[in-house]
């Protein structure tokens, strides 16, 4: 039987867990038969944890632990890319990504590698129910969360927004483990089908743990709250505001961190953190992949746009605002500052998003009561960072489109640099308001399927 080198998989799992065990404390064997991974409870746990590592980085490239994470704000109006180098996302910034560009091919291959690892784990888990024991359902739900997570970001780069064309072609839905090229041929699913699959993957929320206290383990593995947040995003993308509110209200046990800057300091989690991708020495971004390398290195690549961005606008540029204070006098963003070691965590879901998601949902539902709730959610987030005495935005007088725009703007300021704005614009089918406006009709609005996939998959465009 063919042997597999699993040393790196086990290390990835250990790095992501805050818990130690006798197995992980030992030197793992270099060669293990494939079946042996799944007939030992400790190895099974380590392999499960390794799935989260596949969402972040491998030895050469980064997915949502680095470069692809950076893509979404690099597409936004709030960041300037000052580097013409194609290696550092210049074509992403120019909305000119081609079929063979590195950020395209790497994003695609990393996402599908994570999906296939999740599929493989799910397949093998069915043979290891006794080994998994009482953790079987949780492991299954976690693996499906990983798969849903990867498909969510693919759907927000490669598909016309649902609000414009639900039946538009998106990406192939690969739901079976691929061990060879036998099943390469697979047509693209629609954007609606991808979202429906994500929701299906997140159905068994109750199998996931409930966060009790903030810890490394509770914020770096899927919890019920993390699954609800991903479902909420999908429902919002589908303009299903009622269902989005239902799942958003199920996110409980979290609160806003009093000091905004504490969210981005070691240990990189607080009672606000719902889900983040952690960094360890054994699984951090490679060269020109890390967040701080782009935002806070000696040769900074991504700068806060003080000409057209949110921090240039009245009501969103107060010096007393803790979020504005995350920009230094050089216009560098200070959320990610460890350019040397690249150990800054990548925040994905935090409770401030829960509140602003609810605000957006309530204002879209409309009506006096819903708008009152939208204003309250907006106030909670805004006044965490901005003293009320310094606030010039009369939230109580806002309604309709004015209130909606205020929520949009608050999201821009709150989550600048956190891989949010590029998705927010796209899911609404809106324009990117650059000096040159980018509309849904522009070629660069969504990415083309990589040439590597076209060559491998003969049924891609059937």
C-alpha positions as CSV (number, residue, x, y, z in Angstrom):
1,X,0.0,0.0,0.0
2,X,1.2,3.5,-0.8
3,X,2.5,5.4,2.2
4,X,1.8,9.1,2.8
5,X,4.0,11.6,4.6
6,X,1.7,13.1,7.2
7,X,4.2,14.8,9.4
8,X,3.2,18.3,8.1
9,X,-0.5,17.5,8.5
10,X,-0.1,16.6,12.1
11,X,2.0,19.6,12.8
12,X,-0.7,21.8,11.2
13,X,-3.3,20.3,13.4
14,X,-1.2,20.7,16.5
15,X,-0.4,24.3,15.7
16,X,-4.1,25.2,15.5
17,X,-5.1,23.6,18.8
18,X,-4.7,25.3,22.1
19,X,-4.9,21.8,23.8
20,X,-2.0,19.4,24.1
21,X,-2.2,15.6,24.2
22,X,0.3,12.8,24.8
23,X,0.2,12.0,21.1
24,X,0.9,15.6,19.9
25,X,3.6,16.0,22.5
26,X,5.5,13.1,21.0
27,X,7.6,13.0,17.9
28,X,5.2,11.8,15.2
29,X,6.3,9.0,12.9
30,X,7.4,10.1,9.5
31,X,5.5,7.4,7.5
32,X,2.0,6.3,8.4
33,X,-0.3,4.1,6.3
34,X,-3.3,6.1,5.2
35,X,-5.7,3.9,7.1
36,X,-3.7,4.5,10.3
37,X,-4.5,8.2,10.3
38,X,-8.2,7.3,10.9
39,X,-7.9,4.4,13.3
40,X,-6.3,6.5,16.1
41,X,-8.3,9.2,17.9
42,X,-5.4,11.6,18.3
43,X,-4.4,11.4,14.7
44,X,-8.0,11.8,13.7
45,X,-8.2,15.0,15.8
46,X,-4.9,16.3,14.4
47,X,-6.2,15.7,10.8
48,X,-9.4,17.5,11.6
49,X,-7.5,20.5,12.9
50,X,-5.3,20.4,9.8
51,X,-8.3,21.2,7.7
52,X,-8.3,24.7,9.2
53,X,-4.7,25.1,8.2
54,X,-5.6,24.4,4.6
55,X,-7.8,27.6,4.7
56,X,-4.8,29.6,5.6
57,X,-1.4,28.9,4.0
58,X,0.8,26.2,2.7
59,X,4.6,26.2,2.4
60,X,4.5,28.6,-0.6
61,X,1.2,30.3,-0.9
62,X,-1.7,31.8,1.1
63,X,-5.4,31.6,0.9
64,X,-7.5,33.3,3.6
65,X,-4.5,33.5,5.9
66,X,-2.8,36.0,3.6
67,X,-2.9,36.9,0.0
68,X,-6.5,36.1,-0.9
69,X,-7.6,37.8,2.3
70,X,-5.9,40.9,1.0
71,X,-7.6,40.7,-2.4
72,X,-11.0,41.8,-1.1
73,X,-9.8,45.2,0.4
74,X,-7.4,45.6,-2.5
75,X,-10.5,45.7,-4.7
76,X,-12.2,48.3,-2.5
77,X,-12.3,52.1,-2.6
78,X,-10.7,52.5,0.8
79,X,-7.2,51.2,0.1
80,X,-4.6,52.3,-2.4
81,X,-2.1,49.9,-3.9
82,X,1.0,51.9,-4.6
83,X,3.1,49.0,-6.0
84,X,3.0,48.3,-9.8
85,X,4.5,44.9,-9.2
86,X,2.2,42.1,-10.4
87,X,3.4,39.9,-7.6
88,X,1.8,42.2,-5.1
89,X,-1.8,42.3,-6.3
90,X,-1.4,45.2,-8.8
91,X,-3.8,43.6,-11.3
92,X,-6.3,43.0,-8.5
93,X,-6.2,46.6,-7.7
94,X,-6.6,47.6,-11.3
95,X,-9.5,45.2,-11.8
96,X,-7.4,43.5,-14.5
97,X,-6.9,40.0,-13.2
98,X,-6.4,37.5,-16.0
99,X,-6.7,33.8,-16.4
100,X,-3.1,33.1,-15.7
101,X,-2.4,35.7,-13.0
102,X,-0.8,34.3,-9.8
103,X,-3.5,35.6,-7.4
104,X,-6.1,33.9,-9.6
105,X,-4.5,30.5,-10.0
106,X,-3.3,30.4,-6.4
107,X,-6.7,31.4,-4.9
108,X,-8.4,28.7,-7.0
109,X,-6.0,25.9,-6.3
110,X,-5.8,26.7,-2.6
111,X,-9.5,26.9,-2.2
112,X,-10.1,23.6,-4.0
113,X,-7.3,21.9,-2.1
114,X,-9.1,22.9,1.1
115,X,-12.4,21.6,-0.3
116,X,-10.8,18.3,-1.4
117,X,-9.2,17.8,2.0
118,X,-12.6,18.4,3.7
119,X,-14.2,15.9,1.2
120,X,-11.5,13.3,1.8
121,X,-11.9,13.7,5.6
122,X,-15.7,13.4,5.4
123,X,-15.3,10.2,3.3
124,X,-12.8,8.6,5.6
125,X,-14.7,9.7,8.7
126,X,-17.6,7.5,7.7
127,X,-15.2,4.5,8.1
128,X,-14.0,5.8,11.4
129,X,-17.2,6.4,13.4
130,X,-16.1,4.2,16.2
131,X,-12.8,6.0,16.5
132,X,-14.4,9.4,16.4
133,X,-17.0,8.3,19.0
134,X,-19.0,11.1,20.5
135,X,-17.0,13.6,18.3
136,X,-18.3,12.1,15.1
137,X,-21.1,14.6,14.4
138,X,-18.9,17.6,15.5
139,X,-16.1,16.5,13.2
140,X,-18.5,16.1,10.3
141,X,-20.0,19.6,10.9
142,X,-16.5,21.1,11.2
143,X,-15.4,19.6,7.9
144,X,-18.5,20.9,6.2
145,X,-17.9,24.3,7.7
146,X,-14.4,24.3,6.1
147,X,-15.9,23.3,2.7
148,X,-18.7,25.9,3.0
149,X,-16.1,28.6,4.0
150,X,-14.0,28.0,0.9
151,X,-17.0,28.0,-1.4
152,X,-18.3,31.2,0.1
153,X,-15.2,33.1,-0.9
154,X,-15.0,31.5,-4.4
155,X,-18.6,32.5,-5.0
156,X,-17.6,36.1,-4.2
157,X,-14.8,36.3,-6.7
158,X,-16.0,34.2,-9.7
159,X,-19.7,34.7,-9.9
160,X,-22.1,37.5,-11.0
161,X,-23.8,38.6,-7.8
162,X,-26.9,36.7,-6.8
163,X,-29.0,39.9,-6.7
164,X,-28.2,40.5,-10.4
165,X,-28.4,36.9,-11.7
166,X,-29.1,34.0,-9.4
167,X,-28.7,31.5,-12.3
168,X,-25.4,32.9,-13.4
169,X,-22.6,30.4,-13.7
170,X,-20.3,30.3,-10.7
171,X,-17.8,27.5,-9.8
172,X,-17.9,23.7,-10.0
173,X,-19.3,22.1,-6.9
174,X,-16.9,19.3,-6.0
175,X,-18.5,17.3,-3.1
176,X,-16.6,14.1,-3.5
177,X,-13.0,13.2,-2.6
178,X,-10.7,13.4,-5.7
179,X,-7.8,11.1,-5.6
180,X,-6.9,11.2,-9.3
181,X,-8.0,13.0,-12.4
182,X,-10.9,10.7,-13.1
183,X,-13.6,13.2,-12.2
184,X,-12.0,16.4,-13.5
185,X,-14.9,17.0,-15.9
186,X,-17.5,18.9,-14.0
187,X,-19.6,21.9,-15.2
188,X,-20.0,25.1,-13.3
189,X,-22.9,25.4,-10.8
190,X,-24.9,28.5,-10.5
191,X,-24.3,31.2,-7.9
192,X,-27.7,30.1,-6.4
193,X,-26.7,26.5,-6.2
194,X,-23.4,27.3,-4.5
195,X,-25.1,29.3,-1.9
196,X,-27.7,26.6,-1.4
197,X,-24.9,24.0,-0.9
198,X,-23.2,26.3,1.7
199,X,-26.5,26.5,3.6
200,X,-26.9,22.7,3.3
201,X,-23.3,22.2,4.7
202,X,-24.2,24.4,7.7
203,X,-27.5,22.7,8.5
204,X,-26.3,20.7,11.5
205,X,-25.3,23.7,13.6
206,X,-26.2,21.9,16.8
207,X,-23.3,19.5,16.3
208,X,-20.9,22.3,16.8
209,X,-19.8,23.6,20.2
210,X,-21.2,26.7,21.9
211,X,-18.6,29.2,23.0
212,X,-18.3,29.3,26.7
213,X,-15.3,31.6,27.3
214,X,-12.9,33.2,24.9
215,X,-10.0,30.9,24.2
216,X,-7.7,30.1,21.4
217,X,-9.7,26.9,20.7
218,X,-13.1,28.5,20.7
219,X,-12.1,31.2,18.2
220,X,-10.0,29.1,15.8
221,X,-12.5,26.2,15.3
222,X,-16.0,26.3,14.0
223,X,-18.6,27.0,16.7
224,X,-22.3,27.4,16.4
225,X,-21.8,31.2,16.2
226,X,-19.3,30.9,13.4
227,X,-21.7,28.8,11.4
228,X,-24.5,31.3,12.1
229,X,-22.3,34.1,10.9
230,X,-21.5,32.3,7.6
231,X,-25.2,31.5,7.1
232,X,-26.1,35.1,7.8
233,X,-23.7,36.3,5.2
234,X,-25.2,33.9,2.6
235,X,-28.8,35.0,3.4
236,X,-27.8,38.6,3.1
237,X,-26.2,37.9,-0.3
238,X,-29.5,36.3,-1.3
239,X,-31.5,39.3,0.0
240,X,-33.2,37.0,2.4
241,X,-33.3,39.6,5.2
242,X,-35.8,37.7,7.4
243,X,-33.7,34.5,7.6
244,X,-30.5,36.6,8.1
245,X,-32.1,38.2,11.1
246,X,-33.2,34.9,12.5
247,X,-29.7,33.4,12.4
248,X,-28.0,36.6,13.5
249,X,-30.1,36.8,16.6
250,X,-28.8,33.3,17.5
251,X,-25.3,34.6,17.9
252,X,-25.0,34.9,21.6
253,X,-22.3,35.0,24.3
254,X,-20.3,37.7,22.6
255,X,-19.8,41.4,23.3
256,X,-18.0,44.4,21.9
257,X,-14.4,44.8,23.2
258,X,-14.2,48.2,25.0
259,X,-10.9,49.1,23.4
260,X,-11.0,48.6,19.7
261,X,-7.2,48.3,19.3
262,X,-7.2,45.3,21.6
263,X,-8.7,43.2,18.8
264,X,-5.5,43.3,16.9
265,X,-3.0,42.7,19.7
266,X,-1.8,39.4,21.2
267,X,-3.4,37.1,22.0
268,X,-5.5,38.3,19.0
269,X,-8.9,37.4,20.4
270,X,-11.4,38.8,22.9
271,X,-15.0,38.3,23.8
272,X,-15.9,39.9,20.5
273,X,-14.0,37.4,18.4
274,X,-16.2,34.7,16.8
275,X,-13.8,33.1,14.3
276,X,-10.2,34.0,13.3
277,X,-7.4,32.2,11.4
278,X,-4.4,32.1,13.8
279,X,-0.8,32.2,12.8
280,X,2.0,30.0,14.3
281,X,5.6,29.6,13.4
282,X,4.7,26.3,11.7
283,X,1.9,27.7,9.5
284,X,2.3,31.4,8.6
285,X,2.4,33.2,5.3
286,X,5.3,32.9,3.0
287,X,7.2,35.9,1.6
288,X,4.9,38.7,0.2
289,X,1.9,36.8,1.5
290,X,1.4,38.2,5.0
291,X,-1.1,40.9,6.0
292,X,1.5,43.2,7.7
293,X,3.9,42.9,4.8
294,X,1.3,44.8,2.7
295,X,0.0,47.2,5.3
296,X,2.9,48.0,7.6
297,X,6.2,46.9,6.2
298,X,9.1,49.2,5.4
299,X,8.0,49.1,1.8
300,X,4.3,49.4,2.4
301,X,2.1,48.2,-0.5
302,X,-1.4,49.0,0.6
303,X,-2.2,52.4,2.0
304,X,-5.4,54.0,3.5
305,X,-6.9,56.1,0.8
306,X,-7.3,59.6,2.2
307,X,-8.5,61.1,-1.0
308,X,-11.5,58.9,-1.9
309,X,-11.7,56.4,1.0
310,X,-14.1,56.3,4.0
311,X,-11.6,58.0,6.2
312,X,-11.7,61.1,3.9
313,X,-15.4,61.5,4.5
314,X,-17.2,63.7,7.0
315,X,-18.5,61.8,10.0
316,X,-16.0,59.0,9.4
317,X,-12.7,60.9,10.0
318,X,-12.9,62.1,13.6
319,X,-9.5,62.0,15.3
320,X,-11.2,60.8,18.4
321,X,-12.5,57.7,16.7
322,X,-10.5,54.6,17.7
323,X,-10.8,53.2,14.2
324,X,-9.4,56.3,12.6
325,X,-6.5,56.0,15.1
326,X,-5.7,52.7,13.5
327,X,-4.2,54.8,10.7
328,X,-0.9,56.4,11.4
329,X,0.4,59.8,10.1
330,X,1.9,58.0,7.1
331,X,-1.5,56.6,6.2
332,X,-0.5,53.1,7.1
333,X,-3.2,50.8,8.6
334,X,-2.1,49.6,12.0
335,X,-4.4,46.6,12.4
336,X,-1.6,44.2,11.2
337,X,1.9,45.3,12.2
338,X,4.0,42.1,12.5
339,X,5.8,42.3,9.2
340,X,8.8,40.5,10.5
341,X,7.3,37.3,12.0
342,X,3.9,37.5,10.2
343,X,2.0,36.2,13.2
344,X,-0.9,38.6,13.0
345,X,-4.1,36.6,13.0
346,X,-6.7,37.1,10.2
347,X,-10.0,38.0,11.8
348,X,-13.0,36.6,9.9
349,X,-16.1,37.0,12.1
350,X,-16.5,39.3,15.1
351,X,-19.5,40.5,17.0
352,X,-19.3,44.0,15.5
353,X,-20.2,42.4,12.2
354,X,-23.2,40.6,13.8
355,X,-24.6,44.0,14.9
356,X,-23.9,45.7,11.6
357,X,-25.3,42.8,9.7
358,X,-28.5,43.0,11.8
359,X,-28.6,46.8,11.2
360,X,-28.4,46.3,7.4
361,X,-31.1,43.6,7.5
362,X,-33.4,45.6,9.7
363,X,-33.1,48.7,7.4
364,X,-33.8,46.6,4.4
365,X,-36.9,45.0,6.0
366,X,-38.1,48.6,6.6
367,X,-40.8,49.9,8.9
368,X,-40.6,52.0,12.0
369,X,-39.8,49.2,14.4
370,X,-37.1,47.6,12.2
371,X,-35.5,51.0,11.6
372,X,-35.4,51.7,15.3
373,X,-33.5,48.4,15.8
374,X,-31.2,49.2,13.0
375,X,-30.3,52.5,14.6
376,X,-29.6,50.8,18.0
377,X,-27.3,48.2,16.4
378,X,-25.5,51.0,14.5
379,X,-25.1,53.1,17.7
380,X,-23.6,50.1,19.6
381,X,-20.8,49.8,17.1
382,X,-20.2,53.5,16.5
383,X,-20.1,54.6,20.1
384,X,-17.8,51.8,21.1
385,X,-15.1,53.6,19.1
386,X,-16.3,57.2,19.0
387,X,-17.2,59.3,22.1
388,X,-20.8,60.5,21.8
389,X,-19.6,64.1,22.4
390,X,-17.5,63.9,19.2
391,X,-20.2,62.4,17.1
392,X,-21.6,64.6,14.3
393,X,-23.9,62.0,12.7
394,X,-27.5,62.4,13.9
395,X,-28.4,58.8,13.8
396,X,-31.8,59.3,15.4
397,X,-32.9,61.4,12.4
398,X,-31.8,58.8,9.9
399,X,-34.3,56.6,8.0
400,X,-34.7,54.9,4.7
401,X,-31.8,55.3,2.2
402,X,-30.0,57.7,4.6
403,X,-29.9,55.1,7.4
404,X,-28.9,52.4,4.9
405,X,-26.0,54.5,3.7
406,X,-24.9,55.2,7.3
407,X,-24.8,51.4,7.9
408,X,-22.8,50.9,4.7
409,X,-20.3,53.6,5.7
410,X,-20.0,52.3,9.3
411,X,-19.1,48.9,7.9
412,X,-16.4,50.4,5.7
413,X,-14.8,52.2,8.6
414,X,-15.2,49.3,11.1
415,X,-13.8,46.6,8.9
416,X,-11.2,48.4,6.7
417,X,-8.4,45.9,6.0
418,X,-10.5,42.9,7.1
419,X,-11.5,41.4,3.8
420,X,-15.0,42.8,3.9
421,X,-15.5,45.8,1.6
422,X,-14.9,43.9,-1.6
423,X,-17.5,41.4,-0.7
424,X,-20.0,44.0,0.5
425,X,-19.9,45.8,-2.8
426,X,-20.2,42.7,-4.9
427,X,-23.0,41.0,-3.0
428,X,-25.1,44.2,-3.4
429,X,-24.4,44.3,-7.1
430,X,-23.1,47.8,-6.5
431,X,-20.3,49.9,-8.2
432,X,-16.8,50.2,-6.9
433,X,-16.6,54.0,-6.6
434,X,-13.0,54.6,-7.6
435,X,-11.9,57.6,-9.6
436,X,-12.9,55.4,-12.5
437,X,-16.1,53.7,-11.6
438,X,-16.1,49.9,-11.8
439,X,-19.6,48.6,-12.5
440,X,-21.0,45.0,-12.7
441,X,-20.8,45.3,-16.5
442,X,-17.0,45.8,-16.4
443,X,-14.9,42.7,-17.3
444,X,-12.9,43.0,-14.1
445,X,-15.9,43.1,-11.7
446,X,-15.6,39.3,-11.3
447,X,-12.6,37.1,-11.9
448,X,-12.3,34.8,-14.9
449,X,-11.9,31.0,-14.2
450,X,-8.2,30.3,-14.3
451,X,-6.7,28.8,-17.4
452,X,-5.4,25.9,-15.4
453,X,-9.0,24.8,-14.6
454,X,-10.1,25.3,-18.3
455,X,-7.3,23.0,-19.4
456,X,-8.1,20.3,-16.8
457,X,-11.9,20.4,-16.9
458,X,-13.5,19.8,-20.4
459,X,-17.0,20.2,-19.1
460,X,-16.4,23.5,-17.3
461,X,-18.5,25.7,-19.6
462,X,-21.1,23.2,-20.7
